[in-house]
Every structure is written in C-alpha cells, then in structure tokens.
Amino acid sequence: MERKYRGNSSSGDCKGNGRTVLTTCYLCGQLVEGSTSSRDHVIPRALRGKGQPKVRGYDDSGVLLTHPECNNRFGDETYVCKAMHLLEALHNSNTTLARTAPGELKGQVLALNEEKLAEFSPRDLRFFGIHDARNDSIASFDKPEYYANKPRTDFRKTVICPTLSVLTKSAAVLLVSRHLRDLPRKWNVVCVPYQGDTTRAELSFLFGETKPFAKNIRVSAKQFEASSWFVIYATGTVLALFFFLMEDDCHLVADIQKLFPDQECFRFDGETLMDLVGHDWPSIGLARSKG
C-alpha cells in the first residue's frame, strides 16, 4: 500500500482549527502526532549558515514532521556538513595516511589528518565509525598491542556507509518537501561520490548549476528520468550524487554506471528511509568490474 504524505507541515504548524494535525513521518512512513513530533529542517540550518542566502529563488522549504526517535537515529543535523567533509578527506591523499600494520598484523592502518576533524566531537567520531586517536602518541601507533582491542574493519567502507546514509536522508527530505506527492512504496537510491574539479564544464552541462546553501557546500535537486530524481551535494573537490529511482525506473542503474565509468557507485534499497540506519552500502560499477 502506498504511504501517503498527509498534511502540509512545511510551514512548521502543528495545529489547525484547534485540533492536532496528524501527518506521516517521511522516515518510517507511519502516522505521527504533530504535538509530539520532531521538526526536521528540509535545508539543515548548518547548510544555511546565518540568515537566508542571498540567492534569487531561494526556498528553505521549512520543516517536516517526524517521530523524534526516527530523526535522532540520524544524529545531529550538523552531520550533513561533517559527512561532506569526510567524503572530501577520504578522497584526498593529502588528508589520509596509509601505513603498514606493525609487527605480525596484516593489512594497513588508515589515518585521517586531525585538522580535517577539528570540529568533530568524540561522539561525532563514534557515529561515523572513526576511532579517536587525537590524544594518543604517534609512537603508540607502531606497537601491535595498540590495536589489540580494536576491531579490524575496512576503514573506508566503515566510514562511508554512515556518511552516505546521512546525506541520503537529507536529500530525501528535500525531495519529499518540494517534489514528491507521495512517499515511494520502496526507496531505490544509487549514490556516486565524484572526486575531482566539480566546476568541470561537462558536469555543469549534465546537471545544471547548483545554488549555494552554505559557504562551501552547494545543493541541487532535478528530475532525472520519468518520475525519478537526483540530488547533488557539492564542495569544491567532491560531489555526492544521489539518484532516487522510482519503481518504473529501476532499470536505469546500468545507465547511471555508464555515466561514471571511473567512479565507484553505491546502492541502497529499502522499504523506508529508516533502513538507511546501519545500512551496509554495497558497491556497484567500478568496484565490481575490478573484482
């Protein structure tokens, strides 16, 4: 059964004519009572900065109502900016350092430049799956016992999964508020983190111009094919492209891969957006062709 998005909460009003307005939580698809709801900003305040950007046609689309417990599972709204900072760091050799694991340990140890994480609290780092080593000595990294009680993971995958989930949730709320009449029966998303000069002419021709919502981050939402959409989050050196494929357009996954033959693509499909929490994004395209 198709989940209807009921009620216009973009104005932020929770009551009408003296009665509590019931609407649908866009995250879980269930009814939520406005008086006990969480107000989720369509354009996070962290992206807007102080005051409204001086851009013609700017529209922050207000807020949508969600269950507090649903909204809180995605962390603080500042995580949208922090997720973009992490994508930049993971795709920039100047901010990452790979070292051979010490002793008889196998594999590599990947570290991020702490200057890139200056605004991350210990709680933020845990959310994104990063071990906080800022108070540890450099000498300790060369001792095998330092890693004894720490899980061995694919660091890039561990970090990129919550990063993509946070950005997908933010992109979805933009579509629900501005473009989608109903919540999809199922969410199908292909994400392409694109690293390089984001001002390249061919990208501008393909996706159009984006509007700045923060000092260093730009956001755009446009129709892709038929009833499907894509949302772009862009900095100067990295793009996060999210293709939201509706049921009749799921065959377009292969076409998206062809658009970005040299980029790794990731896939999400779920009944609701809450399936993003803890989602292990499988990679498609580049990674598969190499494997």
Secondary structure, DSSP 8 states (H G I E B T S, - for coil): ---B--S--TT---EETTEE-EEE-TTT-SEEEGGG-EEEESS-HHHH-SS----TT-----EEEE-HHHHHTT--TTHHHHHHHHHHHHT-TTTEEEEE-STT--SEEEEE-GGGGTT--HHHHHHTT----TTS-GGGGG-GGGGTTS----HHHHHHHHHHHHHHHHHHHHHHHHT-SB--SSEEEEEEEEES-TT-HHHHHHH---EESSSS-EEEEEE-STT-EEEEEE-SSEEEEEEE--GGGGGGHHHHHHH-TTSEEEEEEESSGGGGTT----EEEHHHHH-
